[in-house]
Amino acid sequence: MRKTNFDLSQKRFLFRGDRGMLAASGKTAKCLGVAAVMVAMASCSQDVLDDVASGPTADLTKTEVVVNNNSAELSKRVTMYGKTAARSRAAGDASALAMPEAPASPAYDYEMGDGYHSWEAKSGKTYYLPAGKSLETQVWFNDNVYYVAGELVISSYYGKGKLVVLPGGQVRYPSQPLNDIEVLNYGEFRLASDKGFTVNNNAVFMTSGDFSLPDGSNIGGTFYVGNDLEAEKLILSQYGARFHVGNSLTADEVQITNSNSVYVGYSMSVSGRLELNSSSDLYVGCGLEAGRELYVTNRALLYIGSYLSSPVISMDSQSLLEIKSGSLVETGALYMKNPCTVTTDGDDYAVVSADKIEINQPNVKDMFTGWLDIHYKEIDNRSGSELEWLSNIRHNGDTYLPAAGCHPSFGERPAEPGPGIVIDHIAQVETSDHGHYISATCIQTVGDKAYVSYHTRGSGYHGCVEVLNVASDENVAILSFMEHPSLDFNHLIVDGDRIVAAGDSKNGAFLGVVGLGGGIFQTGTAEMTRIGLEGASTNCLIRNGSYFQVATNTGYYTLDANTFVTMAAVPTAGSSKFIHTDGASIGVLSLSDNNNTQSMAQLNQYGASDYGFASPVHTVDLDMITPVNGKNVLNVDGNDVYVCLGANGVKRYTNGTETASFKVDDDVEAAANGLAVDGRYVYVAYGHGGLFVLDKSDLSVVASYRYAGGKSANYVTVSGDILYVAYGLSGVQIFKLVEK
């Protein structure tokens, strides 16, 4: 890169009192002061520029702005993606079921013997069948409790009560639905028929060991198996059943519907089809295998503790699949239709591996959440739009899962395992609805507040500034909002108790000043002071000492921060795109011509006290910038200057010499628009290419977010570990850097 020396002999410095003469002048550089012409270069480079009462005045007008401080209403445009939003609802309560300990020596009122007659059972009394005795009889439950240590064959029963099969005891139960009684089995409970077992909603069945359900069984109420359960076709269709299997469930086919809650402590194997429907929930502590298909629909919730495998997984209608961190889901085809969600429980990555994923809506930020690494051969996108993903979703990433729990190993073990930096998606602030396209343009932070400017995309003018509060990564709110129906805001700064915004309107370039109280706009009739500037558009501004310094489409200028009088001007052949200071020096990026497609550019760097832009420390001819209608942010950082060059990426210049660069080569639409710098990283808003976190030493990629649905990352601001990105029509995306 050739470095151009600044030739002071080609500059003329003029003090001129007539603002119209400034607009018409073709001189290369000007300083404005008194009415007389003075060729005195030192007067432009002095620490404080001359200003006298007889000098020029600023073009000031007053205009009303609309202010809204209804935070509750405004914050409806905030969508949280953090921990509080990961799970849309809690799992059911079947996991909380517990079987009481078997009574060692139960107290009783009567012993059951050969003379027992069901019709003679005393209401509310306790009966006991001793070990070694057998009895076949009807049983009348008149609020009675029956303890069975011997062998009881029940021909039929009626009434309401409790049956306890003690250890060593045996009960043979008829083909009669279980109604209104509670069965606690610590011994042996056998069904007299293989035509199915029905437990209705008002009954409880608990057995401490294994159990088998014949074909045709229909389970409701409370059903508890302490160890393993075998079933053929298992139907859970009664409303609100609680179904608990302590270890493993094996079945040919399973249908769970109608708000039932099912808990399987370890594993579940279904050789055929498993359907989870109608607000039901299924919790599997370790592994679930469905041999033909898994179908989750109609607000159903499935939780997997380690492993899920099925040739086909279909989800729709607000259903939720939640998998524990470190788990693995393997399928041939994953069908995600209508609103539904796959998410993780925990702070480590889980893997979803599918040959094919079919999706029918573009905003998959609500469909895949948490720490997920999605592996696929094909995504069949039937939404008609580019998909928009959360930043923490990896695509065919490098997550390694060692064999654990119920799942096999997945991926390749890293040579040097250790934490890396990832971008966690915290929140999105959607753009305000004005009936037209409006884009976020700039973000500045002060404490826990962020100030965001907006302008109208395309023709017309309508701008906004909003104040965000980020109390934590789980609490983002819009505190205050200001708008003007005929002004665009392209950039802003917070200057004490006022906002100063740079923008454009049908009347040309301007600065707009609006007061703040407690960091927010003041309700009622708020007023903006509008300062007219040369040119059609103001692109950027900074506060430097007692001055504002601004970049417009005609050049860059110094204004008195109190009177707004223009004190110095440097006209440019093309638009001045950006100006930045680190407090010690100032950098200005300007285009070399007015070509509306591409242009060469120049970087001028000045000492911060050179308020008149008299003596550049470095002048660098930059690469071609294309497109020219985006942002081209620069950041001065000591001896280094980082510059966004659109399609030519990002470059770092050290003392005027190029020392590092970064460019996205796999996206022809990508253009580096904005960047921010801190002690460790360079953060780049790379347009269609997404957001990149670069190592400051060599501009290598540390982390990235590239699946933003085709939206353009235009501007980035960093405050601690929180990143704010102006994402054009998508509003503001808020991220957090975390180690994984």
N, C-alpha and C positions, 0 to 999 in steps of 0.2 A: 504494500500500500504506500503510495507516494504521499509524502507530507508536504503541504504547501506553506511556504513562509508568508507571513502577513506583511504586505508592503504598505507602510504608512504613507508613502509619497502619493499613493493613489486615493487617499481619503481627504475630504475637506470637511471641516467642522464649522457649522453656521449657527449663530444665535438669531432666532427669527420670532417675531411676535405674532405673525399672521398664520393661523392654523390652515387656512386655505392655501397659502403659499407652500406649506409643508406637503400637502397632498399633491400639488402640481410639480414639485421639485424633482429632478432626476438625479440629484446628487447621491453619492454612495453612502454618506453618513451625515447625520445632522445632530446638533444639540440645540435645544431651545432655551432661551433665557430672556435677555433684554432685547429691545427692538433694533439695536444697532448690530451690524455685521462685525464680528471679531474673529480673526483667524488666530486662535489661541488654543492649541491642542491641550495644554495643561488644564484649561478651565473645564474640559470634559472628563478628565481623569481624576479630578480632585475628589476627596472623600465625601464631601457634601456639595451637590450641584447648586449653582447660583439660582436664586429665585427672588425677584423683586416685585413690589406691588404693581408696578406699571407693566409687568410681563403678561404673558398669555393667560387665559382662563380656561378652565375645563368645560367641556360640553356636558352639562348636568341636566337631567330631567328626573322627575319623580313619577313613579307608577305604582299602582296597587298590586299586591299579590294575594293569593288565596292561601290561607293557613288552616291546617286541620291537625289538631292535637289529640284526637280520639284514638288513643293507642290500641284499645281493645278492638275497635273496628279496623284500623289500619293493619294490625298484626294478623288479620285473617289472610293476608297475602303471604305470610311466612309459613313455609313447610319445613318441619324439623325432620332430619334424617338421623339424629343421634341415637343414643342408647334408649331414651324414653320412647322412641318411635319404632324400634326394631320389631317388637312383638305387638300386633294389633289387639290381642286379647289373651287372657290367661287360659292355660289348659284347664280341663275339668277337674273334679275332686275325687275321681276313682282312686288315684294314687294314695289318698289319705285313708282309705279303708284299712282297718286292722281287725283281726279276729281275736277275741278275748282268749285268755288262757283257759284250758279245760279245768273245770272244778275237780279238785282231788276227792273230796268227800261231800257231795252235795246234800244239803238238808232237804227233807221231804216230809210230806204229811201222811201219804199212803203208799204202801207197796202194791205194785201190780202183780196179780197172780191169776190162778185159774178162775177165781170168782169175780174178776174185773168185768164190769159191764159199762160200756161207754155212756149209756144214758143215766148211770148213777154217779158219774163224775161230779164232784163237788166244785162249784164255781170258785175260781181263784186259788184252788189247792194245788199242791205239788205231788206228782206221782213218780215212783221209781221202780224200774224193772231190774232186778239184781242180775249179776253175772251168773251164768249157768242156767238161767230160766229162759224159756221160749214162750212166745204168745202171738197168736194171730187173731186180730180183732179190728173192729172199727175203733176209731179214736175220736172222742169228742173234746174239742178245744173250747172250753168255756172259761177263757182267760186262765187256762191251766198251763203249767210247765211239766213236761215229761222228760225224765232222765232215763236213758236206756244204756245199761251195762250188759244186758243179756241180748237176746235175739227177738226182734219185734217185726212181725209181718203186718203191715197196715193194709186192710182190705179197702178201706175208704176213710175219709175224715170229713169233719165239718167243724165250723166255728173258728175262733180266733185264739191263738196262744203261741207256745214255744216248745220246740222239740230239740233236745240235746242228746246226741249220740256220743256217749263217753268212750274213751280209749278202750278197745276190746269189744265194744258194743257193736251190734249190727241192726240195720233197719232195711227192710225191703219196702219200697214205696210204689204205690199203684200208678197207673197212667192217668193221673188226675192233676190238673193245673194246681200249682202252689199258690194259694190265696190266703191272705190275712194271717199267715203264721211265719215264725222265724225258725229256721233250721240251722243248728250249729253241729257240724259233724266232725268228731275227733276219732271216729272209729271207721265203720264201713257203711256206706249209704249206696244201696243198689236199686236200680230202676227195674220194675217188673216188666216193662215193655220197651221194645226197641223202636217205638214209633214216635219218639220225641219226648222232650221234657220241657214243660212250660212253667216259667216263673213270672207271675204277673206283678204289676207295679206296686202292689201293696204287700209284697212278700219279701223275705230275706232268706237267701241260701248261702251258707258259708261252710266250706270243707277245708280241713287243714292239709290234706295231702294232694294226690293226683285225682283227676276226675275225667270221665268221658261223657260227651253229649252225643246221643244218637241223631240221625238225620231227622230233620223236621223240628228240631228244638227251637223254641222262641223265648228268649230271655229278656225279662224286664226287672223292675225293682232293683234289689241289691243282690249281686251275685259275686261270690268270692271263692277263688281256688288258690290254696296256699302254695302249690307247686306247679305241676304241669297239667295242661288241659288239652284233650284231643276232641275234635269235632269233625263232622262231615260238612254239611251246609249249615253254617251258623248265621242266624238272622237275629239282629238286635233292632227291632222296629218299634217297640213300645216307647212311649215318651219318657225321657229323663232317667233311663236306667243307669246304674253304676255297676261296672263290670271289671273285676280285678283278677288278674292271673299273676301269681307271684314269680313264676319262672318262665316257662315257655308255653306258647299256644301254637298248636298245629291244626290246620283245617284244610278242607278241599276248596271251600268257597266261603267268603265272609261278606255280609252286608250290615253296615252299621249306619243307622239313620235316626232322625227324629230326636235330636239333642241328647243322644246317649254319650256317656263318658266311659272310656275303656282304658285300662292300664295293664300293660304287659311288662313285667319286671325285667326280663332279659331278652328273649327272642320270640319272633312270630314268623311262622312259615305258612303261606297259603299257596297251595299248588295251582289254583285257578285264579279267579278274579277277586280282588278286594275293593269294595266300594265304601267310601266314607262320605256321608251325606248329611245335609240338613242340620247344620250347627252342632254336629257331633264332634267329639275329639277322641283321638287315639294317641296314647303315649307308649312308645316302645323303648325300654331302657337301653337296649344294645342294638340288635339287628332285626330288620324286617325284609323278607323276601316274598314277592308276589310273582308266581310263576307265569301268569298270563298278562295281567294288567292291574295297575293301581289307578283308581279313579277317585279324586278328591274334589268335592263340589259343594256349592251352596253353603258357604261360610263354615265349612268343616275345617278342623285343625288336626294336623298330624305332626307329632314330635318324634324325632329319631335321635337316639343317644350315641350311635356309632356308625351304623351301616344301613343303607337302603338299596335294594336291587330289584329291578323289574324290567322286562323287555319294553314296556310302555308305561309311562306315567302321564296321566292327563289331569289337568287342573283347570278350574274355572270358577266363576261366580263367587268371588271374594273368599276363596279357600286359602289356607295357609299351610305351608310345609316349613317347619322349623327344625333345623338340624344343629346338633351340638358342635361347638368349635372342635376342629380336628377330625370331624366325621367325613364319610365318603358316601356319595350317592352315585350309583352306576345305572345307566339305562340306555336302551337303544334309541328311544325317542321320547322327548319331553315336550308335551303340548301345553302351552300356556295361553288359554283363551279367556278373554274378558278379564276383569280385574281379579288377580290372584297374586300370591306372594310366596317366594322362597327366601328364607332368612336364616340367620345363624343365632345361636345362643352362646355368648361368650366372646372373648376378645382375640381368639386365634382363628386362622383361616380354616375353612372347610372346603371340600371339593365337590362340585357337581360335574360329573363326566357323562356326556351324551353324544351319540353319533350325530343326532339331529335335534335341534331345538326349534320349535315352531311358535312364533309370537304374532299376535294380531293387533297390537297397539304400540305406538311409538315410545311412549314415556315409560320405559322399563325401570325407572328409578323407584317406582312403587312395587315392582314385580320381583326384583332381585335386590335385597338389602343385607346389611351386615357384612361380615368378612367372608366373602365367597370368591373362590377361584373357579371359573366356569371353563371347562374343557369341552370342545365340540369340534366336529368336522364340518358342520354346516349349521348356519342359522337361517331358517326360512322365515324371512320378515314379510308378513302379509299386512303390515300396517299402512303401507304406502308412503311412509316417511322414514328418515334416518333415525335409528334408535338412540335414545338418550339415557345413558347409564350413570350410576353413582360412581364417584371417584375410587371408592374402596373395592369395587368389583374388578377382579383380575380376569383377563381373557387368555386362556391357554398359558397360564403363568407357570412359575417354577416352584409352586408349593409342593413340598415333600411330606407325605404322611407315612410314617413307619407303621407296620402292622401292629394293631392295637385293638382292644375290645373285640368287636365282631368283624372288623373290616381288614382286608389285606393291605399290603403296602401300596402306595401310589406315588408315581414320580421318581425322580432320581435324587438320591441323597447328595446334598451340596458338599463340595470339597471342603469348604470352610464355613460351616453353619454359624449363623450369628444374626443379630437383629438388623433390619434394614429400615429405611424411611418409607412410609406409605402416607398417602393423602386420604384422610378421613373426611367424608362428606357430612358436614354438620347441618346445613340449612340452605334453603333457597328463598330469596325474596322476589316474588313475581312482580313484574312491572305493573304500574297502575293502569287501569283500563280507561283510555281516553277515546276509544273508538278508532284509533289509528296506531301505527307502529311507533313505539317509543323505546329507546335503547339506553341502557346504563352507559355512562361515558367516563366517569371518574369517581374514585373513592379516596377519602382522606380520613384518618383516624385521630381522635384525641381521647386518651383514656379508654374507657369502655364504650365509647360512642364512635360510630362510623357515619360519615356524611357522603351521600351519593348524589351525583348529578345525572340528569337524563336529558336527551334531546329527541326530536322527531326524526325518524329515519325517512329519507326521501324528501319530497317537497313539503312545504309548510313548516310552521313553527309552533311548538308547544313544549315547554320545558318544566322540569320538576327538580326539587332537591328534597331528599328525605333524610331523617336522622334515625339511625339504627342504634339499638342498645344490645350488646352481646355480654350479658351477665355471666354466662358460662356456655360450654358447648352443648348444653341442653336447654338453653333459654335465650332465644333471640326475639326481639320485639322491635316494631316500628314505633318510635316515640312521637315523631313530628313530621309534617309534610308541608311543603310549600310549592305552589305552581303558578305559572303565568301562561296565559293562552296564546301569546304571540312572541315568546322568546324561547330560544334554544339555549341550553347550558351544556357546554363542552368540557368544562374543567372547573375546579373550585379549590379554594383554600379556606381554612378556618383561621381568621385573623382576630384573635382575642374574643370579643363579644359580638363578632359579626361574621357572616359568610360573604366572601367575595367570589363571584362566579364569572367565568369567561364564557362568552357565547356569541350568538349572531341572531339577527332578525331581518325583517324586510328593510330596516333602516341601516343595516350594516353591523360592524363589529362593536362590541361593548363589553364593559365590566358592569356587573350588578351587585350592589351592596345591600344586604338585609341584616338587621340586628338580631341578636340572640339573647335569650334570658335563661340562665341555667342550662345552657348548651342546646336549647331548642328554640324554634320559632315562637313568636308571641301571637296568641289568638287575637281575634278582632280584626280590625282593618290594619293590615301590615303594609308597610311601604318599602319600596326598593328605590335606591338611588342608582340611576342608570348613567354611566359615563360612556359617551360615544367616542369611538376610536377610529383611526384610519383603517380602511379596508372593509371587506365583507364579513370577516369572521375572526373572532379571537379564539385561538386554539389552546392557550395555556398561560398560566401566570405563577409567579412566586412572590413571596415577601422577602426583601433583602434590605435590612437596615430600615431606613425611613422611607423606603420606596417599594412600589410594586414594579415588577419587570414582566412584561407580557410578550407573547409571540402571537402574531396575527398572520393572515395570508399575504400581507404586504411587507412584513419585516418584524423587528423586535424593538421594544420601547421601554423607557424608564419613566414612571409616573410618581409624583409625590403621593405618598400614602394617605395624606390628610386632605390636600387640596385637589388631588387627582390631575394636576397639571402635568402635561407631558414635558419631561425634562431632557430626554435624549431619544434619538431614533436612529435605527440602522435599517434602511430599506433593503430588501432582498429581491433577487430576480424571480424567485419562486416563493412559495409559502414557507414561513417559519413554523415548523411543526411542534417544537417542544423546547422548553427551557427548564433547567434544574440547577439547584445549588446544594452543596453539602455544607455550606457555611464558610468554606474557605475559597472555593472557586465556583464559577458558573459555566455551564455548557449550554449551547444553543445549536439546534439542528435545523437547517434550512434547505429547501430544495433549490436546485440550480435553474429551473425554468418552470413554466406553467403548463407543461404537457400533462394532459389529464389521464394518462395511462402509466407513464414511468418517467423518472427523472433522476439525474445524478444529484448528490446532496453534499453538503459541507457542514462540518462540525467546527464551531468556534468556541474556544475555551478562554475565559477571562478570570482574573482575580476578582474575588467577591467585592472588593472595595472599588473596583473599576465601574462605578455606576453609570458612566457615560459610554461604556463599551469602546474605549479609546484604543486599548492595546491588547490584542489577543495574545495569550500565552502560547496557545497552539491553534493552528488551523489545519484541518485534515480534510482532504477530498475523500468522500465515502463512496461505497459501491452504489450501483443503481438501486433505487427504491421503486418497487412495484408491489401492489397498487399504491397510488399516491393519495387515495381518499381514506386510508385508515390512519390509526395513530402510529406515531414513530417516537416512542418514549425513549429518553436517555436518562442515565443516572450517573451523577458524578460521585465518586467514592475515593477520595484522596487523590493519588496520582493516576487512578484508573477512571475511565469513562466507559460505560456499557451502553450500547446503542442498538435499537431495534430498526432493522432494515427491511421490513416486510418479507417478501419471498426470499430474500438473501439472508434471513436469519438474524442472529445476534452476534455482535463483535465487541471485543474489549480492546480499548486503546490505553496504553500506559505511556504517559508523557508524550502523547501524540503518535505513538507507534502501535500498530496492531500486534497484540500478543496472544489472543485466543478467539475462537469463534465456535458457534453452534448453529446447525441448520437441520431442519426436518426435510428429508429427501423423499419420503414415501407418501406425501400428500401434496399434490400440485396446487390445492386451494389454500394451503396453510401460509400464513404471513405473521411474522413477529410484530405485534402491536405494542405491547406494554411489558414493562419489567420493573422489578423492585430488588433491592440488594440489602442483605444484612451481613453479619459477621461470618456466616458459614456458607450461605447459598445465594444463588441468583434465581429469582422466580420470574418465569416468562409466560405472559399471556400470548399464546401463539395462534390466535385466530381460530380458524377451523381445525387446526392441529391440536388445540387443547392447552392444557396447563403443564408446564415443565418446571421441575426443581433441579437446578444444576449445581454441581460442586463449584464453589467459587474459584478454586485453584486452577482448574483446567476446563471448566464448562462442560464436564461430562454429566450425563443424566443420572440423577439420584432417584427420582420418582417422577411419575407423569400421570395425567388424567386426559385420555384421548377420546372417550366415547360420549360426547356431549350432544349427540343428536344433530350434528351439523351446525350448531350455534357457534358464534364467534367469541372467543376470549379476547377482550379489547384492552383491559386495564387490570393491573394487579397491585394490591397494597398488602403489606405484611405488618402485623402488630403482634410481637411475641411469637407464639406458635400458631396464630390464627391468620389465615389467608382470606382476603376478600377479592373476588374477581368480578369485574363488570363483564357480564356475558351477553351483551347486546340485548336482543329481544327476550332472552331468558332472565333478564334482571340481574340480580346479584347472587352469586354462589359463594357460600362460606365454607371453608375447609379448615382442617387442623392437621398439622404434621405429627405423626405418632411413629414410634418404633415398633416393628413387628419382627 
